Structures are given as structure tokens and as C-alpha cells.
Amino acid sequence: MNENIEFGGGNENEDDVPIIEKGNHREIASGMVINVMEQLVGFGEEEVRLILENIGGFQLTENCNGGCYFCALTKKGDPRGVTAHYDYDSLAEFFSNYGEVFRHGTLLSSQSDVLDYASCSKGGKRDITDVLRLLDYRPFLATSIPPGSEKRFVVLAKYIMDENIADLKNPDLPQGWKYQGTRVRVSSGIQNKDRVQAAIEDTLKEFEAAGYPEIAVGNFRKYCLGMVDRTQNLKPIGLLIEKADKVNRANSFVANDGVIMTPESIYARVAVAPTIYEPTGEVKIPLKSGNVADFTPKYKYISRYDSHADIGTMKDEPMLDLVKTVSDSYLELPDKKENAVFVIGRVAMSFYRFMQAISFLDYACNPTDAAAVMENGHKQFLVLKDKLGMAMEDCSRFVEETDDQIECQKFEHYRFLGSAYLRELELIFKSYKGGAPLAKVSRVAHMMTYVKKSDLDGLDEFIGKLLG
């Protein structure tokens, strides 16, 4: 199953896009129309450069119309459905002015769906394929094919096919060439599986009617289209987090530290452990002129470490560090209480990812690389342990100082979260440093991911049995 997939579009959108005039702005079926160039007014030239060089996601719309019941990107009570989108003409000006600075590889979504995009311009109706033509790179796309976007999906697929065929006709195509074009990942769940199936069937019929060569259709199905089953094995994140009184065993959905631009906001976003208090596993910091240098994180791709291919890349930096800003300092939130929670959430996510990775370290890479992962991981652990300890001490002090029971419960939850992961990693490294075979250390790490709060007091005995 290919997690990285995209479609390229077509020449025109057949959907009607009704325009509603309201004072000095326009609204269409996909919400308020926002000028991206006006959104940058107020930021200095250097601030714009820092934002765009470290951008991790560029949403064409605010929110999405997918309606996925499992949505990891939604907190309970948050509105759902598209409320705004970028004006196409302003996007054309934006990429003309900043295309070289705009980080190549940036996702055209975050908490949105690319197929929701529909706009009117001086040249007529526009959709995602028109935006793709503005870019200097071929991005990864993700969609659930929201209601009403089925025709745009077909248009996008035909765009990718045309892109594919143009590549195949290139006389300078190197031997052993592999498809490097647009890819699209389609998520299918209970709420949209029939719509997704129908859209893909219509797409293949369009391919046949258009007479696309068999090799191009094969490339599309093999390299361009990825299907993800969202009907089972869903991670406890977003709306699926229901309780605070437990150690949450889930990675953040966030694939990078960086900046997110949406029609309604520009903010720094960094990954943390998902909890009932941060169910989407992210911390957002609004950016404005004057705070960009202090709060913009250096763009950092966050590997999932959930496949064998990823493990070999982690030996130099096995654990995820705290967040570094473009000023080359560690990110600190202005509110001391929120900063302590942020540090614990970040370190907890780092520790969990490390345990998840080493759970199959013994057969995922060679012994030399495996040893490097453990040794370098231990060095990072000692540094993060100190930072985690200080944040946990802060939470203990905040518990004593506050009379707010809800706030107190939050600090106690994060203090427990930090202590749980700290204890688990201490036992894992104690086992490794004590000479336990790597296969057994991996087994311990794997079993740790199933440990519940009620099990923590008996961890030493539990690990002893595993190593025995």
C-alpha cells in the first residue's frame, strides 16, 4: 500500500461555482475568497522568506468537506466543512513572486482536501489541476474525494495521465527511469467507500474512452494512485481519543515541524504526543510580524520509523529532539505552564517513536547500524531525560500552586505521561547496557507499547520475565 499518492488534473472544471457578492469580498460554494498576497502584508521581506523556506503545509481551503468520522485532524466541537479558499489569481501572483523561495515538496493540504478547491478567476473556473500548473515541483496529494468533488477527481487523474505520457515521450528519459510525477493517496472509510469506488471506476472508464496507452494506465495504478483503508486499525488520535487517564500509544499525524499557511491563518506547527488535551498531536503558534524569528521552527521531516526502510536512516539521530527555531534556539512557548506541557508532550512522542522503531531493530538493519541506533539513542536519551525532568518538576509545582481542578488534572496527566515513558526507556537501556541480546531488547520495546497505567508499578518484574 503506497502512502504517497497524487493525481494531476485536467483543463476545466465542469462543476458550477456560484458567486455571491457581499460588500468588498466574494463568497462561492467553497466559502470566503482570500487573497494570499494580502495575507502576507505586514510581514517583512526576511520574515516572508523564513516562513516560505520552512513551510510544511499550504492549504488551498480552510477545513474540508470529507466528513470522515475518524478524522485525526479534528477536535471535538471544531467546525467541519470548507469555510474559505484562496483566490486563484492571487495564487498565480504568489507563486510567480515566491516560487523559488517556497519549499519544494510542500504538501498542498494539512487539515484540508485538495479536491475541495474550486475558484473563479479572470480566466474562468479553476481547480486543483490549475494550481498544480503554477508549481515548480510535483507534490504529493491526499484526498477522501469529498461529496461533490467526483468530477474533479477524474479531471485530476487525467492531468496525471497526461503528465505521465509526456514523461514517457521524453527522448532523454534515462534507462531504468522510475515515475517521479504527481501521486495521490485516497483514503477510504465507512462514510465514503461507495463514493471512492464509483469515482475510481469512472476514472478508469475515462482512461479507456480517451485511448490512453496501457503502459501509462499501468503506471498510474502502480505509482500514482494509492489506496488507504481507514475502516480498521485506526490510531487513537483526534476524535478517537476519549479518555485522559491512560498512556496514549499513538504517533502524531504530523509529518513535519514547520509553518502551515491556510486561507485564515499562518502558524508554526510542531508535533507532540496526542493526548486528550492535544488530540491532534500538534501545537500551533500563530505567526505575526515581530515573532517569526522566535517561533518559526526549522522545517524538519518526521519519519514514521514504521517500516524497515526507515530504520537504517535513524542511526545518527534515533530520537526526535526538541524543536529548533530558525534562530537556532530551542522553541519556548511564552506561557511557562504551556511550555512545560509542550516539552513533556514532545519528549513523550520522541520516546514512543524510538520504542516503536527498536521493536523490530534486530531484523530491520545490520548489527553495526543497530548498535549505532542504541548507542546514539542512549546519548540523546540522557539529554532529553534532563529536559523532561525539569518540565515534570514544573508541572509538580504548578499542581501545588493552582486551585483550578481542571488545570491540576492536566498537569498531573502530563507529569504521569512523562514519568511513564521515562521509566520505560530507563528499563530498556538498562537491559541493553546489561548485555541483553538485541532480539530480547526489541521484544521488550515491542511489549512496552502495550503497557497500561495499571501495569507501570510492575514493570521491573514484567521485563525480567521477558528477558528470562
C-alpha positions in Angstrom: 0.0 0.0 0.0 1.6 3.2 -1.1 1.2 6.0 1.4 2.4 8.7 -1.1 0.0 9.3 -3.9 -1.3 12.0 -6.1 -3.4 12.8 -9.2 -2.8 15.5 -11.7 -5.8 17.4 -13.2 -7.4 18.4 -16.4 -8.2 21.5 -18.3 -11.6 22.6 -16.9 -13.9 22.0 -14.1 -17.4 21.1 -15.1 -18.9 21.9 -11.7 -20.8 25.2 -11.4 -19.2 27.6 -8.9 -21.9 30.1 -7.9 -20.6 33.6 -6.9 -22.2 35.6 -4.1 -21.2 39.3 -3.9 -21.0 40.5 -0.3 -19.7 44.0 0.2 -16.0 44.1 -0.6 -15.5 40.3 -0.8 -16.8 37.4 -2.7 -18.1 34.0 -1.4 -18.5 30.9 -3.5 -19.6 27.4 -2.8 -16.3 26.7 -1.0 -16.6 29.7 1.3 -14.9 33.1 1.7 -12.4 34.1 -1.0 -9.0 35.1 0.4 -6.2 36.9 -1.4 -2.9 35.2 -0.4 -0.8 38.2 -1.3 -2.8 40.4 1.1 -2.4 37.8 3.8 1.4 38.5 3.7 1.0 42.2 4.1 2.6 43.3 7.3 5.4 40.7 7.3 8.8 41.9 6.5 10.7 40.6 3.4 13.0 38.5 5.6 10.0 37.1 7.6 8.3 36.0 4.4 11.4 34.2 3.4 11.7 32.4 6.7 8.0 31.4 6.5 8.2 30.0 3.0 11.6 28.3 3.3 10.2 26.4 6.3 6.6 25.8 5.2 5.3 22.3 5.8 1.7 22.6 4.5 -0.2 25.0 2.2 -3.9 24.6 2.5 -5.9 25.7 -0.5 -9.0 25.7 1.6 -9.9 26.2 5.2 -11.1 22.8 6.5 -12.6 20.2 4.3 -15.9 18.6 3.3 -14.8 15.0 3.7 -16.7 14.4 6.9 -14.5 11.4 7.9 -15.8 10.1 11.3 -12.3 9.1 12.4 -10.7 12.5 11.4 -7.4 12.8 13.2 -7.3 16.5 12.3 -10.5 17.5 14.2 -11.0 18.2 17.8 -14.5 17.7 19.3 -16.5 20.9 18.9 -14.5 22.2 16.0 -16.5 23.2 12.9 -16.2 20.9 9.8 -16.7 21.8 6.2 -14.9 24.3 3.9 -15.2 27.9 5.1 -12.7 29.7 2.9 -10.4 29.2 -0.1 -7.6 31.1 -1.8 -8.4 33.2 -4.8 -6.7 31.6 -7.9 -5.4 34.9 -9.4 -3.7 35.7 -6.1 -2.2 32.2 -6.1 -0.8 32.8 -9.6 0.8 36.0 -8.4 2.1 34.4 -5.2 3.9 31.5 -7.0 5.2 33.9 -9.6 6.8 36.1 -6.9 7.8 33.4 -4.4 8.1 30.1 -6.3 11.8 29.9 -5.9 11.6 30.5 -2.1 8.6 28.3 -1.5 9.9 25.0 -0.2 9.6 22.4 -2.9 7.9 19.2 -1.7 5.4 21.2 0.4 2.0 19.4 0.8 -1.0 21.3 -0.7 -3.0 20.3 2.3 -2.9 19.8 6.0 -6.3 20.0 7.6 -8.0 20.2 4.1 -8.6 18.2 1.0 -7.2 19.3 -2.4 -10.4 18.3 -4.3 -12.5 20.8 -2.3 -10.6 23.6 -4.1 -12.8 25.4 -6.7 -12.3 29.1 -7.6 -13.2 31.6 -10.3 -10.6 33.8 -11.9 -10.2 36.2 -14.9 -9.6 33.0 -17.0 -12.7 31.2 -15.8 -13.3 28.3 -13.4 -10.2 26.8 -11.6 -9.5 23.6 -9.7 -6.5 21.8 -8.2 -5.0 21.0 -11.6 -4.7 24.7 -12.4 -2.8 25.2 -9.1 -0.5 22.3 -10.0 0.5 24.1 -13.2 1.7 27.0 -11.1 4.2 24.9 -9.2 7.9 24.2 -9.9 7.6 20.7 -8.5 5.1 17.8 -8.4 3.6 17.5 -5.0 2.1 14.7 -3.0 -1.7 14.9 -2.8 -4.2 13.4 -0.4 -8.0 13.2 -0.7 -11.0 11.4 0.6 -12.9 12.5 -2.6 -15.4 14.7 -0.6 -19.0 14.8 -1.8 -19.4 16.9 -4.9 -15.7 16.5 -6.0 -16.1 13.3 -8.0 -15.7 15.1 -11.4 -12.7 17.0 -10.1 -11.1 13.6 -9.2 -11.5 12.4 -12.7 -10.0 15.6 -14.1 -7.1 15.3 -11.7 -6.5 11.7 -12.8 -6.4 12.7 -16.4 -4.0 15.5 -15.6 -1.6 13.0 -14.1 -2.0 10.7 -17.0 -1.1 13.4 -19.4 1.9 14.2 -17.2 2.9 10.6 -17.3 2.6 10.2 -21.0 4.7 13.4 -21.6 7.4 11.9 -19.5 7.3 8.6 -21.4 7.7 10.5 -24.7 10.8 12.3 -23.5 13.7 11.2 -25.7 16.1 11.9 -22.9 14.4 9.6 -20.5 17.2 7.7 -18.6 17.4 3.9 -18.7 15.7 2.4 -15.6 13.5 5.5 -15.2 11.1 5.4 -12.4 7.9 7.6 -12.3 8.6 10.9 -10.5 5.3 12.6 -11.1 2.3 13.6 -9.1 0.9 11.0 -6.8 -2.4 10.9 -4.9 -3.4 8.9 -1.8 -7.1 8.2 -1.5 -8.5 7.4 2.0 -11.5 5.2 2.1 -13.7 4.7 5.2 -17.2 3.7 6.1 -18.5 7.1 5.2 -17.1 7.3 1.7 -16.2 3.8 0.4 -19.0 3.7 -2.2 -18.2 7.2 -3.4 -14.5 6.4 -3.8 -15.2 3.1 -5.6 -17.5 4.8 -8.0 -15.1 7.7 -8.7 -12.2 5.3 -9.5 -14.4 3.2 -11.7 -15.5 6.4 -13.6 -11.8 7.4 -13.9 -10.8 4.1 -15.5 -13.7 4.3 -17.9 -12.5 7.8 -18.9 -9.0 6.4 -19.4 -10.4 3.7 -21.7 -12.5 6.2 -23.7 -9.6 8.5 -24.1 -7.4 5.7 -25.5 -4.6 6.1 -23.0 -1.8 3.6 -23.7 -1.8 0.5 -21.4 1.7 1.3 -20.0 0.5 4.7 -18.9 -2.6 3.2 -17.2 -0.4 0.7 -15.5 2.0 3.4 -14.3 -1.0 5.3 -12.9 -2.3 2.4 -10.9 1.1 1.3 -9.7 2.9 4.6 -9.0 0.3 7.4 -9.0 -2.7 6.0 -7.1 -2.5 4.8 -3.5 -5.5 3.4 -1.6 -5.6 3.6 2.2 -8.2 1.6 4.2 -9.5 3.7 7.0 -12.1 1.3 8.2 -10.0 -0.6 10.7 -6.8 -0.3 12.8 -7.3 3.4 13.3 -4.9 5.1 15.7 -6.3 6.7 18.9 -5.9 10.3 17.8 -8.2 13.2 17.2 -11.9 12.4 17.7 -10.9 8.8 18.7 -9.2 9.9 21.9 -11.8 9.6 24.6 -10.0 9.3 27.9 -7.2 11.2 29.6 -6.4 8.6 32.3 -4.1 6.4 30.2 -0.8 6.4 28.4 -1.7 7.1 24.8 0.1 4.9 22.3 -0.1 6.8 19.1 2.2 8.9 16.9 1.1 12.4 16.0 -0.3 12.5 12.4 2.0 15.5 11.9 4.7 14.7 9.3 6.9 17.7 9.9 7.8 20.6 12.1 7.2 23.8 10.1 4.8 26.5 9.1 1.3 26.0 7.9 -0.5 28.5 5.7 -4.2 28.5 5.3 -6.7 31.0 4.0 -7.5 32.1 7.5 -4.1 31.8 9.3 -0.3 31.5 9.2 1.1 29.5 12.1 4.0 27.4 13.3 3.1 23.8 13.9 5.1 21.2 15.8 4.5 17.6 16.6 3.8 16.3 20.1 2.2 13.2 21.7 -1.5 13.1 21.1 -3.5 13.3 24.3 -7.0 14.2 25.4 -5.6 17.8 25.7 -3.9 17.8 22.4 -5.9 15.2 20.5 -4.4 16.0 17.1 -0.9 15.7 18.4 0.2 19.2 17.4 1.0 22.6 18.9 0.1 25.6 16.9 1.6 29.1 17.3 0.1 32.0 15.3 2.8 33.9 13.4 2.8 37.7 13.1 5.3 40.3 12.2 7.8 40.5 15.1 7.6 36.9 16.3 8.6 35.0 13.2 12.3 34.5 14.1 11.5 33.4 17.6 8.6 30.9 16.9 9.2 29.6 13.3 10.6 26.1 13.6 13.2 24.9 11.2 11.5 22.6 8.7 12.1 19.0 9.8 10.5 15.9 8.2 9.5 13.5 10.9 10.0 9.9 9.7 7.4 7.4 11.0 10.0 4.8 11.6 7.3 2.2 10.9 8.9 0.4 8.0 12.2 -1.5 7.7 13.4 1.1 5.1 13.2 3.9 7.6 15.2 2.2 10.4 18.5 2.4 8.6 18.1 6.2 8.4 17.8 6.8 12.1 21.2 5.7 13.4 22.7 9.2 13.7 19.6 10.8 15.3 17.4 8.0 16.7 15.3 10.2 18.8 13.4 13.4 17.8 15.0 16.4 19.5 13.1 19.3 21.0 12.1 21.9 18.4 14.8 24.2 16.9 13.7 27.6 15.5 15.2 29.5 12.6 17.1 31.5 15.2 18.9 28.2 16.1 17.5 28.2 19.6 15.0 25.8 21.2 11.4 26.8 20.9 9.9 28.0 24.1 6.3 29.0 24.5 5.6 32.3 26.2 3.4 30.8 28.9 5.5 28.8 31.3 2.7 26.3 32.1 2.0 25.6 28.4 5.7 25.3 27.7 6.2 22.6 30.4 3.3 20.7 28.9 4.7 21.2 25.4 8.2 19.8 26.4 6.7 16.7 28.0 4.4 16.1 25.0 7.4 16.4 22.6 9.7 14.2 24.6 6.9 11.6 25.1 6.4 11.4 21.4 10.1 11.1 20.8 10.4 8.2 23.3 7.4 6.4 21.9 8.7 6.7 18.3 12.1 5.3 19.5 10.5 2.3 21.2 8.3 1.7 18.2 11.4 1.7 15.9 13.6 -0.6 18.0 10.8 -3.1 18.5 11.9 -4.6 15.2 15.5 -3.3 15.1 17.1 -6.8 15.4 15.9 -7.8 11.9 15.4 -4.4 10.3 19.1 -3.5 9.9 22.6 -4.9 10.2 24.2 -5.4 13.7 26.5 -2.4 13.2 23.7 0.0 12.4 21.6 -1.5 15.2 24.3 -0.9 17.7 24.7 2.7 16.5 21.0 3.3 16.9 21.1 2.1 20.5 24.3 3.9 21.5 23.3 7.2 19.9 19.8 6.8 21.2 21.2 6.5 24.7 23.2 9.7 24.4 20.1 11.5 23.2 18.0 9.9 25.9 20.3 11.3 28.7 19.9 14.9 27.3 16.1 14.6 26.8 15.8 13.0 30.2 17.2 16.1 31.9 14.8 18.4 29.9 11.9 16.1 30.7 12.8 16.1 34.3 12.8 19.9 34.6 9.4 20.1 32.8 7.9 17.5 35.1 9.2 19.4 38.2 7.5 22.5 36.8 4.2 20.6 36.5 4.6 19.4 40.1 5.0 23.0 41.2 2.0 24.1 39.1 -0.2 21.4 40.8 0.7 22.8 44.2 0.1 26.4 43.1 -3.2 26.1 41.4 -6.7 25.7 42.9 -8.2 25.0 39.4 -9.0 21.3 39.5 -9.3 21.0 35.7 -5.9 22.6 35.2 -4.5 20.4 38.0 -5.7 17.3 36.3 -3.9 18.4 33.1 -0.6 18.9 34.8 -0.9 15.6 36.6 -1.7 13.8 33.4 1.4 15.2 31.7 3.5 14.5 34.7 2.4 10.9 34.6 2.8 10.7 30.9 6.4 11.8 31.2 7.2 9.6 34.1 5.7 6.5 32.3 7.8 6.9 29.2 10.9 7.8 31.2 10.6 4.7 33.3 10.1 2.5 30.2 13.2 3.9 28.4 15.3 3.6 31.5 14.5 -0.1 31.7 15.1 -0.7 28.0 18.6 0.9 28.1 19.3 -0.9 31.4 18.6 -4.1 29.7 20.7 -3.2 26.7 23.7 -1.9 28.7 23.4 -5.0 30.9 24.2 -7.2 27.9 20.8 -8.4 26.9 20.7 -9.7 23.3 19.3 -7.2 20.9 16.5 -9.5 19.9 15.3 -9.5 23.5 15.6 -5.8 23.9 13.5 -5.4 20.7 10.9 -7.8 22.3 10.8 -5.6 25.4 10.3 -2.5 23.4 7.5 -4.1 21.5 5.7 -5.2 24.6 6.1 -1.8 26.2 3.8 -0.4 23.6 1.0 -2.4 25.2 1.7 -1.4 28.8 -1.2 0.3 30.6 -1.2 2.6 33.5 -2.1 -0.2 35.9 1.0 -2.1 34.7 3.6 0.5 35.5 4.3 -0.5 39.1 5.2 -4.0 37.9 7.5 -3.1 35.0 10.7 -4.4 36.5 9.1 -7.8 37.1 7.5 -7.7 33.7 10.7 -7.0 31.9 12.6 -9.6 34.0 10.2 -12.3 32.7 10.7 -11.1 29.1 14.4 -11.3 29.4 14.4 -14.6 31.3 
